[in-house]
Amino acid sequence: MKRILRYLKGNITLGILYEKEKMNYRLEGWTDSDYAGDLDDRKSTSGYVFKLGTGALSWSSKKQPIVTLYTTEAEFVAASSCACQAIWLRRVLHHLGQTHEECTKLFCDNSSSIKLSKNPIMHGRCKHIDVRFHFLRDLTKDGVVELVHHKTEDQIADIFTKPLKLDSFCKLRAGLGICEFDSLDY
Amino acid sequence: MKHIKGKTLIVSLYVDDLIYTGNCEELFEEFKCSMKKNFSMTNLGKMKYFLGVEVIQNAKGIFIHQQKYAKEVLSKFGMEDCNLVCNPIVPGSKLTKNEGGKCVDVTNFKQIIGSLMYLLATRPDLAYSVFSIARFMEKPTEMIKQL
């Protein structure tokens, strides 16, 4: 805990920048999960973040409510909670006059969960993934969200699921649109 | 929220603070006049500070931060003169319950977590570390606090 306050002290000027010129009003989501990160009860942590233009708009880091058997399943749980948020954000944006006709891209670094979301196959390892499985598949079919593969190094949702090394932490932090107040020129 | 023929006015209200935005100056004026008629209020101009979040709007874009609030948090918990670190959590570390460890003051622990959580409004980089220690809120031990 003291370390967080120490970190805060060292980086007190940071904030989120929404750049005007790079603003594209396109909603993009990133989803990630660790696997069995909690050594006490073996539940995983899911994390997601949504970006609008250069800045992060909505994010979450949350321990999953259920114990999962496979990494794919853990990623799938994370992706479905990310999809729930995507639906809500699309609705809010619609109210604000920014309707998204096209599906919202959710970037995920786990190719098997992407395949599972698109292809209605059923096999031994995913038989037990029930409600979330169908929920996400339905949304994909209806064109609300689409899971897209993205390489792990630039997966900005990683910052919400595990304690990262300093260099990748800083890189992903910049990816969220977090920067120094001083770097703004007037 | 009001839509008239492509013109939009969005008003956001929190207890006694009010902000508004939109794409039509006429609607702004109309709204301002009607509000002033019914309530006594002051117009503070462009949004700079709302619910502890500081806002800077310029040609480059919009920058939101909570520097002032962060300073208050640090001084409230006596950490103004602490040593600095570059990341909020030790890379690769795993926290466990540590049953039998010495307990610390729960109220103080909760206060710190609560204050840090409010900071997350503009600091997603802290999210993982804050939530990973928030799991120990029920029975915080000395070890978690000193980490």
HADDOCK unambig.tbl for C-alpha pairs under 7 A between the chains (distance, minus, plus):
assign (segid A and resid 1 and name CA) (segid B and resid 133 and name CA) 6.94 0.50 0.50
assign (segid A and resid 1 and name CA) (segid B and resid 144 and name CA) 6.39 0.50 0.50
assign (segid A and resid 1 and name CA) (segid B and resid 145 and name CA) 4.96 0.50 0.50
assign (segid A and resid 1 and name CA) (segid B and resid 146 and name CA) 6.33 0.50 0.50
assign (segid A and resid 1 and name CA) (segid B and resid 147 and name CA) 5.55 0.50 0.50
assign (segid A and resid 2 and name CA) (segid B and resid 145 and name CA) 6.26 0.50 0.50
assign (segid A and resid 2 and name CA) (segid B and resid 146 and name CA) 5.70 0.50 0.50
assign (segid A and resid 2 and name CA) (segid B and resid 147 and name CA) 5.84 0.50 0.50
assign (segid A and resid 3 and name CA) (segid B and resid 88 and name CA) 5.78 0.50 0.50
assign (segid A and resid 3 and name CA) (segid B and resid 89 and name CA) 6.64 0.50 0.50
assign (segid A and resid 3 and name CA) (segid B and resid 147 and name CA) 5.95 0.50 0.50
assign (segid A and resid 4 and name CA) (segid B and resid 88 and name CA) 4.62 0.50 0.50
assign (segid A and resid 4 and name CA) (segid B and resid 89 and name CA) 6.86 0.50 0.50
assign (segid A and resid 5 and name CA) (segid B and resid 74 and name CA) 6.94 0.50 0.50
assign (segid A and resid 6 and name CA) (segid B and resid 82 and name CA) 6.26 0.50 0.50
assign (segid A and resid 6 and name CA) (segid B and resid 83 and name CA) 6.18 0.50 0.50
assign (segid A and resid 6 and name CA) (segid B and resid 84 and name CA) 4.99 0.50 0.50
assign (segid A and resid 6 and name CA) (segid B and resid 85 and name CA) 5.78 0.50 0.50
assign (segid A and resid 7 and name CA) (segid B and resid 84 and name CA) 5.95 0.50 0.50
assign (segid A and resid 7 and name CA) (segid B and resid 85 and name CA) 4.98 0.50 0.50
assign (segid A and resid 7 and name CA) (segid B and resid 86 and name CA) 5.85 0.50 0.50
assign (segid A and resid 7 and name CA) (segid B and resid 87 and name CA) 5.86 0.50 0.50
assign (segid A and resid 7 and name CA) (segid B and resid 88 and name CA) 5.17 0.50 0.50
assign (segid A and resid 9 and name CA) (segid B and resid 84 and name CA) 6.39 0.50 0.50
assign (segid A and resid 10 and name CA) (segid B and resid 84 and name CA) 5.09 0.50 0.50
assign (segid A and resid 10 and name CA) (segid B and resid 85 and name CA) 6.37 0.50 0.50
assign (segid A and resid 10 and name CA) (segid B and resid 86 and name CA) 6.96 0.50 0.50
assign (segid A and resid 12 and name CA) (segid B and resid 67 and name CA) 5.86 0.50 0.50
assign (segid A and resid 12 and name CA) (segid B and resid 70 and name CA) 6.69 0.50 0.50
assign (segid A and resid 13 and name CA) (segid B and resid 67 and name CA) 5.80 0.50 0.50
assign (segid A and resid 14 and name CA) (segid B and resid 65 and name CA) 6.58 0.50 0.50
assign (segid A and resid 15 and name CA) (segid B and resid 63 and name CA) 6.65 0.50 0.50
assign (segid A and resid 15 and name CA) (segid B and resid 64 and name CA) 5.47 0.50 0.50
assign (segid A and resid 15 and name CA) (segid B and resid 65 and name CA) 4.23 0.50 0.50
assign (segid A and resid 15 and name CA) (segid B and resid 122 and name CA) 5.77 0.50 0.50
assign (segid A and resid 15 and name CA) (segid B and resid 123 and name CA) 6.46 0.50 0.50
assign (segid A and resid 16 and name CA) (segid B and resid 63 and name CA) 5.58 0.50 0.50
assign (segid A and resid 16 and name CA) (segid B and resid 64 and name CA) 5.33 0.50 0.50
assign (segid A and resid 16 and name CA) (segid B and resid 65 and name CA) 6.51 0.50 0.50
assign (segid A and resid 16 and name CA) (segid B and resid 122 and name CA) 6.16 0.50 0.50
assign (segid A and resid 17 and name CA) (segid B and resid 61 and name CA) 6.93 0.50 0.50
assign (segid A and resid 17 and name CA) (segid B and resid 62 and name CA) 5.73 0.50 0.50
assign (segid A and resid 17 and name CA) (segid B and resid 63 and name CA) 4.31 0.50 0.50
assign (segid A and resid 17 and name CA) (segid B and resid 64 and name CA) 6.51 0.50 0.50
assign (segid A and resid 18 and name CA) (segid B and resid 61 and name CA) 5.57 0.50 0.50
assign (segid A and resid 18 and name CA) (segid B and resid 62 and name CA) 5.11 0.50 0.50
assign (segid A and resid 18 and name CA) (segid B and resid 63 and name CA) 6.23 0.50 0.50
assign (segid A and resid 19 and name CA) (segid B and resid 60 and name CA) 5.92 0.50 0.50
assign (segid A and resid 19 and name CA) (segid B and resid 61 and name CA) 4.38 0.50 0.50
assign (segid A and resid 19 and name CA) (segid B and resid 62 and name CA) 6.48 0.50 0.50
assign (segid A and resid 20 and name CA) (segid B and resid 60 and name CA) 5.71 0.50 0.50
assign (segid A and resid 20 and name CA) (segid B and resid 61 and name CA) 4.44 0.50 0.50
assign (segid A and resid 39 and name CA) (segid B and resid 96 and name CA) 6.27 0.50 0.50
assign (segid A and resid 40 and name CA) (segid B and resid 96 and name CA) 6.31 0.50 0.50
assign (segid A and resid 40 and name CA) (segid B and resid 97 and name CA) 6.98 0.50 0.50
assign (segid A and resid 61 and name CA) (segid B and resid 127 and name CA) 6.40 0.50 0.50
assign (segid A and resid 61 and name CA) (segid B and resid 128 and name CA) 5.91 0.50 0.50
assign (segid A and resid 159 and name CA) (segid B and resid 125 and name CA) 6.98 0.50 0.50
assign (segid A and resid 159 and name CA) (segid B and resid 128 and name CA) 6.98 0.50 0.50
assign (segid A and resid 160 and name CA) (segid B and resid 127 and name CA) 6.43 0.50 0.50
assign (segid A and resid 160 and name CA) (segid B and resid 128 and name CA) 4.81 0.50 0.50
assign (segid A and resid 161 and name CA) (segid B and resid 128 and name CA) 6.36 0.50 0.50
assign (segid A and resid 163 and name CA) (segid B and resid 89 and name CA) 6.10 0.50 0.50
assign (segid A and resid 163 and name CA) (segid B and resid 90 and name CA) 6.59 0.50 0.50
assign (segid A and resid 163 and name CA) (segid B and resid 91 and name CA) 4.80 0.50 0.50
assign (segid A and resid 163 and name CA) (segid B and resid 92 and name CA) 5.43 0.50 0.50
assign (segid A and resid 163 and name CA) (segid B and resid 93 and name CA) 6.69 0.50 0.50
assign (segid A and resid 164 and name CA) (segid B and resid 91 and name CA) 5.02 0.50 0.50
assign (segid A and resid 164 and name CA) (segid B and resid 92 and name CA) 6.63 0.50 0.50
assign (segid A and resid 165 and name CA) (segid B and resid 91 and name CA) 5.09 0.50 0.50
assign (segid A and resid 166 and name CA) (segid B and resid 87 and name CA) 6.30 0.50 0.50
assign (segid A and resid 173 and name CA) (segid B and resid 125 and name CA) 6.11 0.50 0.50
